[in-house]
Amino acid sequence: MKKIAIILTSLLLANTAMAGAVETVSYRCIGKKPVMVTYDLGGETQATAKIRLDGRLRTLVYSVDESNTESMTFKKGPYTLFAPSVGNLRAAKGMFITKDTYSIVNGQNTPVSKMLYKDCSPR
């Protein structure tokens, strides 16, 4: 199964116009100011997405287990970035970022995902 995931990841990243390249994409999201993401889709290291969240530059790592032919997932700590898998990230609409937190529900500390940026489109 792991071998299939690695092959799928290779095909997914090869299908992007930027495979192995570093590119910064500026997004406009609903209800928020613009946000910029710097994607490094391989090269000599694991694919990453760098973005400023909660006042700090965060490096999110590509998740083979959570990505598929329709979306790429990048994670680190409580943060997750979902980006559509298309041939060109500058044309991909629908990127969003969540942050896992906890909330008291019925007296219990329950995990929830807070939407930080939603329905983001390249500018």
N, C-alpha and C positions, 0 to 999 in steps of 0.2 A: 504494500500500500504506500509506503514511504517513497519507493522508487517511482510510482505513478505520480505522486504529488510533486516530486522533483522534476519529472519530465513535463508535467503540466505547467509548473512554474517557469521552466525554461522556454516553453512555447509561448506562454503568456507574455513574458518579458521580451521575447524576440519579436512579438507582434506589435510592440510599441515602436514608434518612430525613433525613440530615444534610447533603446536598449544599450546599456553600457555607458550611457552619457549622463551628465549632470545638467539638470535644467530647472530653472525657477519659474513657477507659474503663479500669477497673481489672480486671485479669485474675488468675486463679489458675491456675498452671501445674504440671504434674507435676514433683515433686522440687525445686521452687524456691519461694521466697517470692513474694508477690504482685508484679505488675509493672503499672505504669500507662503508657498510651500516649495522647498527645494528638494526635488527628487533625484536620487542617485540609483538608477535601476540596474545595478550590477557592477560591471567593471570587474575589479579584482576582489571586491568585498560583497557582503550581502546587501541587497537592495534596501534603501532607507528613504524616509521622508523627513525633512527638517522643517520645523515650524515653531514660531513663538507662541507659547501657551502659558497663561497665568504668569506673564512677565519674564519667562525664561525660555531660552532656545532649547527645544526638545528634539531628540533624534528618535523617531519611531522606526521600528524594524519590520520589514516585510514578513507577514505571517503566511507560510505555505499552507498550514492547516485551515485557515479561514478564508483564503482567496480561492477564486474559481475563474471560469472563463468570462464571467460577467462583471466581476469586481475584484480590485486589489485591496487588501487589508494590511495596514501598518499599525503596530502596537508597541507600547512601552509604558509600563506602570498602569495608571488608570486611564490613559489616553488611547483612543482608537481613531484612525482615519480610514474612511472608506472612499475609494475612487473607482469610477467605472473603468473597465478594461477595454479601451479602444485603441486604435492605432496611433492616436496623437492626444496626449494629455491636455494640450492647449485647446482641444475641441470637445473634451469630455465634460458634460454637464451632470450635476447631481452629486458632487463630492460633499461629504459631511464628516464632522468630527464630534466624538462623544467623550465624556469623562465619567468613569465609574465612581460613584459615591455611595453613601448610605443615608437612609432616611428612616425615621420612626414610623412604622405602619402597624396599627393595632397593638402598640406597645412593644413591638419588636424592631430591632435594628435590621433593616432590609436593604440589600444591594439594589441600586437603581442606576440607570445611565442618564446623565444630563447631556442634552444636546447643546454643544458649544457653538457650532456653525452648521447651518443646514441649507440644502438646495443651492450649493455654491457652483457658479459658472465662471470659466476663465474670462478675464477682461481683455 
